[in-house]
Structures are given as C-alpha cells and as structure tokens.
Amino acid sequence: MNKENLVPKRAIVSSIAILIILIMGFESPVFAGKSSTETKNKVESFLESSASDKTYQEERFTVDGPVKLDVSTSGGHITVKEGKADEVHVRLLVKTGYSLWGGSDFDPDDYKIVIAQNGNEITALVERKSSGKKWGKNHPSFSFEITSPAETTSSLRTSGGHITIQGFRGDQQVRTSGGHISLDKIWGDVDARTSGGHIKISYLEGSLDARTSGGHINLVNTTGNLNVRTSGGHINAHDISGSLEARTSGGNIQCTLQELTNDLILKTSGGNVSASIPRLSHYELDLSGSAVNVDNLNNFNGSSQRNRVKGTVGNGGRMIEMSTSGGRVSLTLNPEV
C-alpha cells in the first residue's frame, strides 16, 4: 500500500495552511496575526465552503396540465419530487470547487445554461461549450432540484451524478454514467440506466427496464413486467407482483413474489439464486445449479436430479427458470392462504 494515501486529512490541511501563510507572507487580512490552530480552522472552513453547493439560478413556471420535463447536466445530481399541482420549481445549484494551484474554474461564459418553458414542457439544461480542460483547474458541477405536479413524465440525464425521482404518475427515463438511481412511488413505465451505480426502486406500478454495469439492484413493492440486469452486483426483489426477469454476471439473486402473472427468469453466473412464490397449479420448471432444492413441489412430471430439475407441473404454461453456474438454486412454493 502507498503510504502517501494514509496521510490524515488534518495533516494535509495543516500543510495547506502553512503553504498559504508562506505565500501570503503573513500579510493577508484573513490570516494575519492568527495562531496555527486558528489558521488551520480558517483554511478548512474556506476549502469546505468553496466546494459546497450554492444556488445559481431559480425559476418558477405556472402549468395547467400534465408536465413533461427534459433535464440534462454534466457532473451533478438531479432530484425531482412531487410539488404543487400548478407549478414547476427549478433550482440550479453549482459546486465550484477550488485548488490552490488553479483556483476556481467557474466562468458562466464557458457553459450553455437553459431553463425555459414551452407550454407544459420544461427544459433544464447545462452543458459545457468546450470539452478542452484547463490544466490545474477544478471544473464545477451543476445539480438540479425540481418539484413538479404529480402528473409528470421526465427524461433525465447526467454524466456523473445521482438521480432521484419521487411521487409521479407518468413514464420516466433516466440515464447516468456514474451515479446511483433511486425511484419511489411511481405509476408509469420506467427506463433506467447507470454505468457504475446502484438502482433502488420502491412502490412502482408499471413496466420496468433497469440496467447497471457495476451496481446492485433492489426492488421493493413493485408491480408490472420487470426486467433488470447488472454485470457485477446482487439483485434483491421483494413483494413483487407481475413478471420478473433478473440477470447478473457475478452476484446473488433473491426474490419474493406475491403474484406471478407471467414468466419468472432468474440467472447468474457466479452466485446463488433463491425465490419464494405463490404455489401455482400449472407451469413449466427449469432449475439448474451446483445444487437445486424445491420445497412443496407437487403434481410434477419430469426429471429431478441434484443439480437439475426440469419438467411440467399440471398442464404447464408460464415458465419458471432459475440458473447459476457456480451456486445453489432454491425455490419455495408457498401454500395458498
């Protein structure tokens, strides 16, 4: 391990404080005449405040029907929540950052910023005009905080931040390259993508297509046709009604279903797979793993081995397919209450 990475934060702050004092020659009105401890506190407070979110622009728009949001930013977060029935409130926050060698790299002329209304369509956009980086500069990040009526559809995009949506009736499309996605109390179809973050969805009623390259996926109290995939995380889905297709390359899959209206497909390359579902009278069964266990299996016609169970229950119908290359498969069929 590189010992340089173990230097405590306060040691770094102390070094910065000393450097500032030397550069300013003890002439700064901010630091002049201060003790070492006071100087460190001033420096720490200065650095933290320079890197905090500050409101840059704020707009309120009156609307009179279903709202469509189109929001895009670079590097910051997007939060959209239910607000007043006749108003969209948009707040743009900027985190400028600061470095002793480069200062703050925030020049409004470097960015295209649009917050505008066209009927019930609201556009909130921040994009850098030039992609060229200035050496030694800390580029700012722009985040949006928005409240909107319950009847709202959205298209949200950010290159590096988190996306949060809460409390809407309408379809939602979200994209982030490196952040987490969180959706709560949504009635509508959802299309969610993140390259490196987790996905958490609760109280959704509608179809779902959610994918992440490196995070976990958690579903709670969701209803509809659900399709989720991750390349490197676990998938947990509880209190599900509808159909579920869940795939991961390297994690475990766990799910509990209250109602299964179509197929259940659970696949992982390197973890365990377990599911608890209501007992069905008619379905197809295909389970495979290093070990397979099925509780309460009745009226089955097919092949049952230690690592593979395949066949038909009743007259067949919807498919229950669970598989893993290196783990165990467990299926529990709950008796009717």
C-alpha positions in Angstrom: 0.0 0.0 0.0 1.3 3.5 -0.9 2.0 5.3 2.4 1.1 8.6 0.8 -2.5 7.5 0.7 -2.5 7.2 4.5 -1.8 10.8 5.3 -4.7 12.1 7.5 -6.9 14.9 6.3 -5.9 17.2 9.0 -2.2 16.7 8.2 -3.0 17.8 4.6 -5.0 20.8 5.9 -2.0 21.7 8.1 0.3 21.6 5.2 -2.0 23.7 3.1 -2.3 26.2 5.9 1.4 26.6 6.2 1.7 26.9 2.4 -0.9 29.7 2.3 0.9 31.6 5.1 4.2 31.4 3.3 2.6 32.5 0.0 0.8 35.4 1.6 3.8 36.5 3.7 1.6 36.8 6.7 0.0 39.9 5.1 -3.4 38.6 4.4 -6.2 40.3 6.4 -7.8 36.9 6.8 -4.8 35.0 8.2 -2.6 37.8 9.7 -2.0 37.6 13.4 -3.7 34.2 13.7 -2.4 31.2 15.6 -1.6 28.0 13.8 -4.8 26.3 15.1 -6.9 29.4 14.1 -5.3 29.4 10.7 -6.0 25.7 10.1 -9.6 26.2 11.0 -9.9 29.2 8.6 -8.3 27.2 5.8 -10.5 24.2 6.4 -13.6 26.3 6.5 -12.6 28.2 3.4 -12.0 25.0 1.4 -15.2 23.4 2.5 -17.3 26.4 1.7 -15.7 26.8 -1.7 -16.7 23.2 -2.6 -20.3 23.5 -1.4 -23.5 23.6 -3.5 -24.8 27.2 -4.0 -28.0 28.3 -5.7 -27.0 29.7 -9.1 -30.4 30.2 -10.7 -34.0 29.6 -9.6 -37.2 29.7 -11.8 -40.9 29.0 -11.2 -43.3 28.1 -14.0 -47.1 28.0 -13.9 -48.6 24.9 -15.6 -52.1 23.7 -16.1 -51.9 20.0 -17.1 -49.5 17.0 -17.3 -45.9 18.2 -17.3 -43.0 16.9 -19.4 -39.5 17.5 -18.0 -36.3 17.4 -20.1 -33.3 17.7 -17.8 -29.6 17.3 -18.6 -26.5 18.3 -16.7 -22.8 17.3 -16.5 -21.3 16.0 -13.3 -24.1 16.9 -10.9 -27.1 15.3 -9.4 -30.8 15.5 -10.4 -33.6 15.4 -7.9 -37.2 15.5 -9.0 -40.1 15.3 -6.5 -43.8 16.0 -6.4 -44.7 19.6 -5.6 -47.6 22.0 -6.2 -50.3 21.0 -8.7 -49.9 24.1 -10.9 -46.2 24.9 -10.6 -42.8 23.6 -11.6 -40.0 24.9 -9.4 -36.5 24.6 -10.8 -33.4 25.3 -8.8 -29.9 25.1 -10.3 -27.0 24.6 -7.9 -23.3 24.9 -8.7 -20.4 23.4 -6.8 -17.4 25.4 -8.0 -14.5 23.6 -6.2 -11.2 25.2 -5.5 -7.5 24.4 -5.8 -4.5 26.4 -4.5 -2.7 26.0 -7.8 -5.6 26.6 -10.1 -8.2 28.5 -8.2 -11.9 28.0 -9.2 -12.7 27.3 -12.8 -16.2 28.8 -13.0 -16.8 31.1 -15.8 -20.5 31.3 -16.9 -19.5 32.0 -20.4 -18.0 28.5 -20.6 -21.4 27.0 -20.3 -24.7 26.8 -22.0 -27.4 27.1 -19.4 -31.1 26.9 -20.4 -34.1 26.9 -18.0 -37.2 27.5 -20.1 -40.9 26.8 -20.5 -42.9 25.9 -23.6 -46.4 25.3 -22.5 -46.3 22.4 -20.1 -42.9 21.3 -21.3 -40.0 22.4 -19.1 -36.3 22.3 -20.3 -33.4 22.5 -17.8 -30.0 22.1 -19.4 -26.4 22.7 -18.6 -23.6 21.8 -20.9 -20.0 22.9 -21.3 -19.4 24.7 -24.6 -15.8 23.4 -24.9 -14.6 20.0 -23.9 -11.0 21.2 -23.6 -9.7 21.1 -20.0 -7.6 23.8 -18.4 -4.6 22.3 -16.5 -4.8 22.7 -12.8 -8.4 23.8 -12.7 -11.3 22.3 -10.7 -14.3 22.3 -13.0 -17.7 23.0 -11.4 -20.6 20.6 -11.3 -24.2 21.6 -11.8 -27.1 19.9 -10.0 -30.9 20.4 -10.4 -33.5 20.2 -7.7 -37.0 20.3 -9.2 -40.6 20.0 -7.9 -43.4 19.3 -10.3 -47.1 18.3 -10.3 -48.0 14.6 -9.8 -48.8 14.1 -13.5 -45.2 14.4 -14.8 -43.2 12.5 -17.3 -39.4 13.0 -17.5 -36.2 12.5 -19.4 -33.3 13.0 -17.0 -29.6 12.7 -17.9 -26.3 13.4 -16.0 -22.8 12.2 -16.8 -21.6 11.7 -13.2 -24.3 12.3 -10.5 -27.1 10.5 -8.8 -30.8 10.7 -10.0 -33.7 10.7 -7.6 -37.4 10.7 -8.6 -40.3 10.6 -6.2 -44.1 10.7 -6.4 -45.2 10.8 -10.1 -47.8 9.4 -12.5 -46.1 9.2 -15.8 -43.2 7.5 -17.7 -39.7 8.2 -16.5 -36.4 7.8 -18.5 -33.2 8.2 -16.5 -29.5 8.0 -17.5 -26.3 8.5 -15.5 -22.8 7.3 -16.2 -21.5 7.0 -12.7 -24.2 7.7 -10.1 -27.0 5.8 -8.3 -30.7 5.8 -9.3 -33.5 5.9 -6.8 -37.2 5.9 -7.7 -40.1 5.9 -5.2 -43.9 6.0 -5.7 -44.0 5.9 -9.5 -47.1 5.0 -11.5 -45.8 4.5 -15.1 -43.2 2.8 -17.2 -39.5 3.3 -16.2 -36.4 3.0 -18.3 -33.3 3.4 -16.1 -29.6 3.1 -16.9 -26.4 3.7 -14.9 -22.8 2.5 -15.8 -21.5 2.4 -12.3 -24.1 2.9 -9.6 -26.8 1.1 -7.7 -30.5 1.1 -8.6 -33.2 1.2 -6.0 -36.9 1.2 -6.9 -39.8 1.1 -4.5 -43.6 1.3 -4.9 -43.6 1.2 -8.7 -46.6 0.2 -10.8 -45.7 -0.2 -14.4 -43.2 -1.8 -16.7 -39.5 -1.6 -15.7 -36.3 -1.9 -17.7 -33.3 -1.2 -15.4 -29.6 -1.9 -16.1 -26.3 -1.1 -14.3 -22.8 -2.3 -15.2 -21.4 -2.4 -11.7 -24.0 -1.9 -9.0 -26.7 -3.7 -7.1 -30.4 -3.6 -7.9 -33.1 -3.5 -5.2 -36.8 -3.7 -5.9 -39.5 -3.4 -3.2 -43.3 -3.4 -3.7 -43.2 -3.2 -7.4 -45.9 -4.3 -9.8 -45.7 -5.0 -13.6 -43.4 -6.5 -16.2 -40.0 -6.1 -14.6 -36.7 -6.6 -16.4 -33.4 -5.9 -14.5 -29.8 -6.6 -15.3 -26.4 -5.9 -13.7 -22.9 -7.0 -14.7 -21.4 -7.2 -11.2 -23.9 -6.8 -8.4 -26.6 -8.5 -6.4 -30.3 -8.4 -7.2 -32.9 -8.3 -4.4 -36.6 -8.1 -5.3 -39.2 -8.4 -2.6 -43.0 -8.1 -2.6 -43.2 -8.3 -6.3 -46.4 -8.8 -8.4 -46.3 -9.5 -12.1 -43.4 -11.0 -14.1 -39.7 -10.7 -13.4 -36.6 -11.3 -15.5 -33.4 -10.7 -13.5 -29.8 -11.4 -14.7 -26.4 -10.7 -13.1 -22.9 -11.9 -14.1 -21.4 -12.1 -10.6 -23.9 -11.7 -7.8 -26.7 -13.4 -5.9 -30.4 -13.1 -6.8 -33.1 -13.2 -4.1 -36.8 -12.5 -4.7 -40.2 -13.0 -3.1 -43.3 -12.7 -5.3 -46.9 -12.0 -4.1 -48.3 -12.8 -7.5 -46.8 -14.3 -10.7 -48.7 -13.3 -13.8 -46.1 -14.3 -16.4 -42.7 -15.8 -16.6 -40.0 -15.8 -13.8 -36.5 -15.9 -15.1 -33.5 -15.6 -12.7 -30.0 -16.1 -14.0 -26.5 -15.5 -12.5 -23.1 -16.8 -13.5 -21.4 -16.8 -10.1 -23.9 -16.5 -7.2 -26.8 -18.2 -5.6 -30.4 -17.9 -6.7 -33.4 -18.1 -4.4 -37.1 -17.4 -4.9 -40.3 -17.6 -2.9 -43.5 -17.6 -5.0 -47.2 -18.5 -4.6 -48.0 -22.1 -5.4 -49.2 -22.5 -8.9 -51.3 -25.2 -10.5 -49.8 -25.1 -14.0 -46.3 -24.0 -15.1 -43.0 -25.1 -16.6 -40.0 -25.6 -14.4 -36.3 -25.4 -15.4 -33.8 -25.1 -12.5 -30.1 -25.7 -12.7 -27.1 -25.1 -10.4 -24.4 -26.9 -8.3 -27.3 -27.9 -6.1 -31.1 -27.5 -6.6 -33.8 -27.5 -3.9 -37.5 -27.2 -4.3 -40.0 -27.0 -1.4 -43.6 -28.1 -1.8 -43.3 -29.5 -5.3 -46.5 -31.4 -6.3 -48.1 -32.8 -9.5 -44.7 -32.7 -11.2 -43.8 -34.7 -14.3 -40.2 -34.5 -15.4 -36.6 -35.1 -14.3 -35.4 -34.3 -10.8 -31.6 -34.5 -10.0 -29.3 -33.0 -7.5 -28.2 -30.2 -9.9 -31.1 -30.1 -12.3 -34.9 -30.1 -12.1 -36.8 -29.8 -15.4 -40.4 -30.7 -16.2 -44.0 -29.7 -16.1 -46.4 -29.0 -13.2 -50.1 -29.6 -14.1 -50.7 -28.7 -17.7 -47.7 -26.4 -18.0 -47.8 -22.7 -19.0 -45.8 -19.9 -17.7 -42.1 -20.5 -17.3 -40.1 -20.6 -14.0 -36.4 -20.7 -15.0 -33.6 -20.3 -12.4 -30.0 -21.0 -13.1 -26.4 -20.4 -11.9 -23.1 -21.7 -13.0 -21.4 -21.8 -9.6 -24.0 -21.5 -6.9 -27.1 -23.0 -5.4 -30.7 -22.7 -6.6 -33.6 -22.7 -4.1 -37.3 -22.4 -4.9 -40.1 -22.3 -2.3 -43.7 -22.7 -3.4 -45.9 -21.1 -0.7 -49.2 -22.8 0.0 -52.3 -20.8 -0.6 -53.6 -19.0 2.5 
